[in-house]
Amino acid sequence: MANKIRVAVLSGGWSKERSVSIKSGKAVLGALDQNKYDLVSFDPKVDLHVLWEQRNELDLVFNLLHGKFGEDGRVQGLLEIFGIPYVGSGVLASAMAMNKRVTKEVYGNAGLQVPKDIILKKGEAFSIDKIISVLGTPIVIKPVSEGSSIGISIMETERDIGAGIEKAFQFDLEVVLEEYISGREITCAVLGRKDLETLPLIEIVPKDTHRFFDFDAKYTPGETTEICPAKIESHIQARASEIAESAHRALNCRDWSRTDMIVKNDEIYLLETNTIPGMTETSLVPLAAKGKGWTLSDLLDRMISTCLAEK
């Protein structure tokens, strides 16, 4: 077939999510229709120079580099220097969404509800007593700029909170401490640029052996029940979809994003927005697409079409 679209899939990379990224890349390469696309893959950690050499032969890059150096705006900036169109959010949106402190500020400015938080910087003094007086217990402790729940813990006692902070600082120079919101965790994928579309909501229910949706619960088959569509009240579904769209717009995301939320009674709290969600066999965006009656191939076609139409 003539005039195939030449697509480069980027996966692997440098972050602690490298193994997940490789799985996402394989899943996307396997799902893209080879009658429509001429496919090539790159792992920028080892063959970035080849991507540069072939830059003029590519119509599009599909970036599946999860985490630092791939999801945080750095590779996006490099692709813009290379002059290659790419699926997904641009430099600024990627950088903002990767930084939980900045994300929460953007959410707040857009009138969206988030858990109370305190930001700590490495090397600066802090009082655990004061933290507890503001946030209560338990406390959610997160590195500011990591994905896949890396470095996250939920702690209750003064000693454990101190250990959780120390652990989080192993991954970043800033740590965000949040009040723990007890509720139902849901996620909503958003597609598009100017015109947005949401996929069915998913409720995330990890096994009791997991305190939260941690790395193992995310990527080990059978460790989490993912209910799609989420069995929650229709008005909550509608509101959550609107909030996910608002988060996508506020961060200036493009093509796709997935926003995680906690529902407590009738209140919806935003946790974070992922600009390059997973595409593995256990990932949530392909499941949401399936809930809409789409195959992974259908989903990828829509994302690529959106990108090329508005490049």
N, C-alpha and C positions, 0 to 999 in steps of 0.2 A: 504493500500500500504506500503510495507516494505521499509526500508532505506530512509525515508523522511529526508530532511535537517531540523535540529532543529534551528529555527531562533528566536532570541530575539529582539523585537522592543523596543527601548528606546524612551520615549517621556515624556513631562512634564518638569521636572527639575526646576531650580532656577531662570531663567532669566525673564526679563520683557516680553519675547515672549512665556512664558509658555502656555498660552491659544492657541496660534497658533501651538505650538509643539504638544499639545494634539490632535488637529484636524488633523495634519499631520500623527500622529501615527495611529489614527483611520482609515484614508484613506488608509494607507499602509496595515494595518492588514486586511481591507476589500477587498483589491485587490490581496493580495498574494494567490496563488493557494494552497488550503489546501490538494489537492491530492499530491502536491510536498513537501509541507513544514509543519512541526510540529511547531506551533506558540505559543509563550509566550510573554507577554509584561511586561515591568517594567517602573516605574516612579522612577528614582534614588533618587529623593528628599525624598521619603518615604520608598523605599524598596531596597536600594543599597546593603544591607547585603544579601538579597535573591539572587541577581545577583551573588555575591561572592560565596554563598553556591552552586549555580547551575552551576558555571563556567565550570566545566568539562563535563556537559551534553549538552553544546551548541556547534553547529557547526559555528555559525555566529551571530554577532550583527548588526542590522540595526539601526544606531543612527539617530534619528530625534529630537535631543535636539537643538533647535535654540538658538542662542545668547550666552551670557556668561555662563561659566561652562559646556557648551555642544558642542559649535561650535569652541571653541578657543584653543583646544589642551589638555585641562585638562582631560576630559573624555577619549579622545583618549589615553593619557598616562596611565590612569587607566586600560583601556581595554588591553593595552599591558602588564602591570604588571599582570593582571588576566590571560593573555595568550589566549585571545579570538580574533579570526579574526573579522574584522569589515569592513563594507562597508564605503567607503569615505576616505578623506584625512587623512594623518598621523599627528603627533604632530606638527611638524615644519610648514608644509603647513597650517594647521588649525590656528595656532597662528599668522602666518604672514598675512593671508587673513582677519582675524578678526580685525587687527590693520590697520586702513586706512593710517596712516603715513608710516608704513613699506611697505604696499602694493604698495603705490605710488613710493617708492624708488625702489622696485623690478621691477615695470613696467618701470620706467625710465632707469634702468640698462639694460633692455631688448629692449630698443629703442622704447617703446610704448608711445603714446602721452597722457598726462593728463592735466587737468586744472591747472593753476598756483595756488599756495597755500601758506599759512602762518600757522605755528603751534604755538599754545599758550599753556603754561603750567600753571596750577593752582598756584596762589600765585605770579607769575611773572608779572611785569608791562608791559603794552602794550599801544600803541597809535592808536586810531581808525582813526585819520587823516592819519597816516602812512599806515595803513592797506588799507584804501580807495585809497591812492595814488598808491599803488602797484597793487591792485586787481580790482579797479573800483567799481561800484555798478550796480546791486545788488550783494550781497555776500551770498554764501551758507555757512552755519555754521553747523558743525557736531561734535558730540562727536567722539573721535578717535575709540572707540571699542564698538559700539552698532549696532544692526541690525534692520530691519523692519522700517527704517527711524525714529527711536525713538530719540528724542532730536534734530532733524534737523529743521532748519528754513532758510528762504530766506529773507534777510532784505536789505533795501535801505538807510534809514536815519541813521545818527550818533546815535541817541537815540535808534532806533530799533536794530541796530547792537549790541550795548552794551547789550540790553536785550536778544538778541539771544545768545550772548556769555555766559551770566550769566545762561541762560537756559541749554545750552550744558554742562556747568561745573557741573550741577546737576547730570550728568550721567557719568562723566569721569574726570580724572585728566589732560587730554590733549584734546584740541579742534583743529580741522582743519578748516581753513577758505579758501574757494575756490572762484576763479572768476566764475561768472555765465555764463555758455555756453548756449545760446539760440539755441535750435535745436530739433531734433526728438529723443526721447528716445527709444532705442532698447535693447533687451537682447538676449543672445545666450547661450544655454546649450551645454556643452561638456561632452562626455562620454568616459571612457577608462583610461588606464594606459600608456603603451608604444604606442599602436595604438589608435589614437583618432578619434572620430566621432562627428560631430556637428549636432544638431537638427535644424529645421527651425527657422529662426529669428522671433522674436515677436516685434511689435511696441506697445508701451505703451502710451495710450492717456487718461489721467485722465479727468474727467469733469471740466468745467471751474471754478467750486466752489473750486477746489484744485489747489494751486499754483504749486504743484509738486506731485510726486507719494508718498504721505505720508501714514501713518499707515492705516487711514480710507480708502483711495483710494485703498490700497493693499488688504484689507480684507473684505470690505463691497461690497457684490454683486451689480453690476450695477453702481458702482461709477467710473469705469475705462473701457474703450474699449481696448481690447487686440486683435490686428490684427495679425493673424498667417495663412500663412506666411506674414511677413511685406511687404508692397507694396512699396519697394524702389528699386532703380536701381540695376541691376544685378551685376555691378562691386562693388558697395557698399556692397551688400550682401556677395559677395565672400571675400572682404577685411575684413568685420566685423567678419566673421566666422574664418578667419585666425588669426585675432587679439585675438579672444576668445581662440583659441587653444594656441596661444603664451602665453597668460596670465595664462592658465591652466598649461602649462609646466614651465613657469618662477617661479610660486609659488610651483611647484612640487605637484600639486593636483592629486588625484587618484579617479577613478570610476565615479565621476560626479562633475560638478561645473556649475555655471551660472554667466556669466559676463555681467554687465550692462554698456552701452555706450551711448554717445550722438553723433548724426550725425549733423554736421553743414556744409552745402554745401558739399564739398567732404572730409572734415576732420572728423576723428573719434576720440573722446576723451574717454578714459576709466574712469569709475567711481569707480567700485569695483567688486570683485569676491566673490560670495557666495559659501562656501563649503558644506553647508547643506541647499539648497533652500527649500522653502515650498512645501508641498505635499497636501495642502487642496483643496477643491472644486474650489477655485478661484486662485489657484497657476499656475505659468507660465511653469514650467518644464512638468507637465502632459499635458498642452495645446500644448506645442511644440512636445511632443511625439505623440499626436493625429494628429498633422499636418504631421507627418511622416507615419501615418496609424497604429500606435501602440496603444494598450490599456495601461492603467497604469500597469496591470499585465505583459504585454510584456516588458515594460520598467524595471520593478523591476527584472524580470528574467534575463535580460541582465546584470544589475548591479551586481546581486548576482553571476552570472556565472563568470564575470570578476574577482570579488574579490576572489572567491574560486580557480579559475584557477591559480592565481598568488600570493596566500597567502604565 
